[in-house]
């Protein structure tokens, strides 16, 4: 399969990379804060994670920020005072607020995050991951991309750090460049699912069945694919 894609796609790759770098950059800073909390003491409680809010809230509150939500999701039994916990914040009416979910396994609305891809893939592979596009009914209530990285403390997995970006935010930034080129292309994730494209037949979330020339986007689990 050819990996050559013409120079007119350089702006697309650059914009996608810049947006993804913002999300992963925040996730990396959250991961560092969480890992530091576990390194400082042998027993970690929810209150020891308060530094995460000081990282996340400015990123969500900043005018024009692409970040719709972010935080740290703790591995089961990693905390002394809660078996399950999400130190997560989301934008609501223009400002960051804490996400409240049922973390009691006995509850009717218990949020079991262990099997969800944005948590399970980084835990299993030890690599950062982009989940989506998918409809995030819990936080954004919109088509979303979730960027997550594993968090390790002393070599032990203690959770994932991540950030949410609405697909609309990607489209708003990148579609002008997509529309300016004279070929049909799509940005796809590592499962071959379309993030965005300039084709009416290949909307966000579509799983590509056939692929043309592919250009991996360096450092990201995304590629630019030329469509037939």
C-alpha positions as CSV (number, residue, x, y, z in Angstrom):
1,X,0.0,0.0,0.0
2,X,1.4,3.4,-1.0
3,X,2.2,5.8,1.8
4,X,2.6,8.8,-0.5
5,X,0.1,11.6,-0.1
6,X,0.5,14.9,-2.0
7,X,1.8,18.0,-0.3
8,X,-1.7,19.7,-0.3
9,X,-2.6,17.5,2.7
10,X,0.2,19.0,4.9
11,X,-2.1,21.6,6.4
12,X,-4.6,18.9,7.3
13,X,-2.0,16.8,9.0
14,X,-0.6,19.8,10.8
15,X,-4.0,20.9,12.2
16,X,-5.0,17.4,13.3
17,X,-1.7,17.0,15.0
18,X,-1.9,20.3,16.8
19,X,-5.4,19.5,18.2
20,X,-4.4,16.0,19.2
21,X,-1.2,17.3,20.8
22,X,-3.3,19.7,23.0
23,X,-5.5,16.8,24.2
24,X,-2.6,14.4,24.8
25,X,-0.4,17.1,26.3
26,X,-3.1,17.8,28.9
27,X,-3.5,14.0,29.5
28,X,0.3,13.7,30.0
29,X,0.3,16.5,32.6
30,X,-2.6,14.9,34.4
31,X,-0.8,11.6,34.4
32,X,2.3,13.2,35.8
33,X,0.3,14.8,38.6
34,X,-1.5,11.6,39.4
35,X,1.7,9.5,39.4
36,X,3.3,12.1,41.7
37,X,0.4,11.7,44.2
38,X,1.0,8.0,44.3
39,X,4.8,8.5,44.7
40,X,4.5,10.9,47.6
41,X,2.8,8.5,50.0
42,X,2.2,4.7,50.4
43,X,-1.6,5.3,50.8
44,X,-3.5,7.5,48.4
45,X,-6.9,8.9,49.0
46,X,-9.3,11.0,46.8
47,X,-8.2,14.2,48.5
48,X,-4.6,13.6,47.4
49,X,-5.7,14.0,43.8
50,X,-6.8,17.6,44.2
51,X,-3.9,18.9,42.1
52,X,-5.6,17.5,39.0
53,X,-8.4,20.1,39.2
54,X,-5.9,22.9,39.0
55,X,-4.6,21.4,35.7
56,X,-7.9,20.6,34.1
57,X,-10.1,23.6,35.0
58,X,-8.0,26.2,33.3
59,X,-7.8,24.0,30.2
60,X,-11.6,23.7,30.0
61,X,-12.4,27.3,31.0
62,X,-10.0,28.9,28.5
63,X,-11.9,30.7,25.7
64,X,-11.7,28.8,22.5
65,X,-10.3,25.7,24.2
66,X,-11.0,22.4,22.3
67,X,-11.0,20.5,25.6
68,X,-14.6,19.6,26.6
69,X,-13.6,17.4,29.6
70,X,-10.6,15.9,31.2
71,X,-9.3,14.1,34.3
72,X,-8.0,10.9,35.9
73,X,-9.8,7.6,36.2
74,X,-8.4,5.5,39.0
75,X,-7.7,1.8,38.8
76,X,-9.9,-0.3,41.0
77,X,-8.6,-0.6,44.5
78,X,-5.8,1.9,43.9
79,X,-7.3,4.4,46.4
80,X,-7.7,3.7,50.1
81,X,-11.1,5.4,50.5
82,X,-12.8,4.4,47.2
83,X,-12.6,1.3,45.1
84,X,-13.8,3.1,42.0
85,X,-13.2,6.8,41.3
86,X,-13.2,9.3,38.5
87,X,-11.4,12.6,39.2
88,X,-13.0,14.0,36.1
89,X,-14.3,17.5,35.0
90,X,-16.4,18.6,32.1
91,X,-17.6,21.8,30.6
92,X,-21.1,22.9,31.6
93,X,-22.5,26.3,30.7
94,X,-19.0,27.4,29.7
95,X,-17.2,26.4,32.9
96,X,-15.6,23.3,34.3
97,X,-17.5,21.3,36.9
98,X,-16.9,17.9,38.5
99,X,-18.5,14.9,36.8
100,X,-20.6,13.0,39.3
101,X,-21.3,9.3,38.6
102,X,-22.3,6.3,40.7
103,X,-19.1,4.5,41.8
104,X,-20.9,2.0,44.0
105,X,-21.0,-1.4,42.3
106,X,-24.3,-2.0,44.2
107,X,-26.0,1.0,42.7
108,X,-28.5,0.8,39.9
109,X,-26.5,3.3,37.8
110,X,-23.1,2.0,38.6
111,X,-20.5,3.2,36.0
112,X,-18.3,0.3,35.3
113,X,-15.5,1.8,33.3
114,X,-13.0,-1.1,33.4
115,X,-14.2,-2.6,30.1
116,X,-14.5,0.6,28.1
117,X,-11.9,1.1,25.3
118,X,-10.7,4.5,26.6
119,X,-9.7,2.8,29.8
120,X,-9.0,-0.8,28.8
121,X,-6.7,-0.2,25.8
122,X,-4.1,2.0,27.6
123,X,-4.2,-0.4,30.5
124,X,-3.7,-3.5,28.3
125,X,-1.2,-2.0,25.8
126,X,0.6,0.6,27.9
127,X,0.2,3.0,25.0
128,X,-1.9,6.1,24.5
129,X,-5.1,5.7,22.7
130,X,-7.8,7.7,20.9
131,X,-11.4,6.3,21.4
132,X,-14.0,7.4,18.9
133,X,-15.8,9.0,17.3
134,X,-18.5,7.8,19.6
135,X,-21.5,9.4,21.3
136,X,-20.5,10.3,24.9
137,X,-23.8,10.1,26.8
138,X,-22.0,10.6,30.1
139,X,-20.1,13.9,29.6
140,X,-20.4,15.8,26.3
141,X,-23.7,14.2,25.1
142,X,-22.1,14.7,21.6
143,X,-19.9,12.9,19.1
144,X,-16.6,12.8,20.9
145,X,-13.0,11.7,20.7
146,X,-11.4,10.6,24.0
147,X,-7.6,10.8,24.3
148,X,-6.2,8.6,27.1
149,X,-2.8,7.6,28.4
150,X,-1.9,5.0,31.0
151,X,-0.7,6.2,34.5
152,X,2.0,4.1,36.2
153,X,3.4,4.5,39.7
154,X,6.5,2.5,40.5
155,X,5.7,0.4,37.5
156,X,2.2,-0.4,38.6
157,X,-0.8,0.6,36.6
158,X,-3.0,3.1,38.7
159,X,-5.4,4.4,36.1
160,X,-5.7,6.5,33.0
161,X,-5.5,10.2,32.4
162,X,-7.4,11.7,29.5
163,X,-9.2,14.5,27.7
164,X,-12.3,14.8,25.6
165,X,-12.6,16.8,22.4
166,X,-15.9,17.0,20.5
167,X,-15.7,15.9,16.8
168,X,-17.4,19.2,15.9
169,X,-14.3,20.9,17.2
170,X,-12.1,18.9,14.9
171,X,-14.4,19.5,12.0
172,X,-14.5,23.3,12.6
173,X,-10.7,23.5,12.6
174,X,-9.9,21.1,9.8
175,X,-12.8,21.1,7.3
176,X,-11.7,24.4,5.6
177,X,-8.4,22.6,4.6
178,X,-10.3,19.5,3.6
179,X,-12.6,21.4,1.4
180,X,-9.7,23.3,-0.3
181,X,-8.0,20.2,-1.8
182,X,-9.2,18.5,-5.0
183,X,-9.2,14.9,-3.8
184,X,-11.4,13.0,-1.4
185,X,-9.6,12.1,1.8
186,X,-10.5,11.1,5.4
187,X,-8.8,11.2,8.8
188,X,-9.2,7.7,10.3
189,X,-8.3,6.2,13.6
190,X,-6.3,3.0,14.1
191,X,-9.5,0.9,13.8
192,X,-10.2,2.4,10.3
193,X,-13.1,4.5,11.5
194,X,-13.5,7.9,10.0
195,X,-12.9,10.9,12.3
196,X,-13.7,13.4,9.6
197,X,-13.6,13.6,5.8
198,X,-14.6,15.8,2.8
199,X,-16.9,13.1,1.5
200,X,-20.6,13.0,2.1
201,X,-20.4,9.2,1.9
202,X,-17.9,8.9,4.7
203,X,-19.2,10.8,7.7
204,X,-17.7,10.6,11.2
205,X,-17.9,7.1,12.6
206,X,-18.0,5.3,9.3
207,X,-15.9,2.2,9.1
208,X,-13.8,2.2,5.9
209,X,-14.2,-1.0,3.9
210,X,-11.6,0.0,1.3
211,X,-8.6,2.2,1.5
212,X,-6.3,4.0,-0.9
213,X,-2.9,5.6,-0.2
214,X,-2.3,6.1,3.5
215,X,-0.3,8.7,5.3
216,X,0.2,7.9,9.0
217,X,0.1,11.0,11.2
218,X,3.4,10.9,13.0
219,X,3.1,10.1,16.7
220,X,-0.6,9.6,16.7
221,X,-2.9,6.6,16.2
222,X,-4.4,8.4,13.2
223,X,-3.9,8.3,9.5
224,X,-4.9,10.3,6.4
225,X,-6.5,8.1,3.8
226,X,-7.2,8.9,0.2
227,X,-10.6,7.7,-0.8
228,X,-11.6,6.3,-4.2
